[in-house]
Amino acid sequence: MISKCDECIYYDYDEDFEEYVCLADLDEDDMAKIMSGRYKDCPFYRPGDDYTIVRKQN
C-alpha cells in the first residue's frame, strides 16, 4: 500500500458499494500513476480522523 488509506480524510465508506473507497478527486492520469506504482506515497493523502471529518462537515 502506498499510504495509510485508513487514516486519510478522503477514505470513507460508500453505502452503494458497501466498502471503503477513496473520495479524492482523481482524474484518469492521476489514477493511472497511482495504480502503476509511480508514486512512492499517495500525493493526495491528508491525515484525518473522525473529529477532523466532523469539523469539515459543519
Buried (B, 14 or more C-beta within 10 A) or exposed (E): EBBEBEEBBBBEEEEEEEEEEBEBEBEEEBEEEBEEEEBEEBEBBEEBEEEEEEEEEE
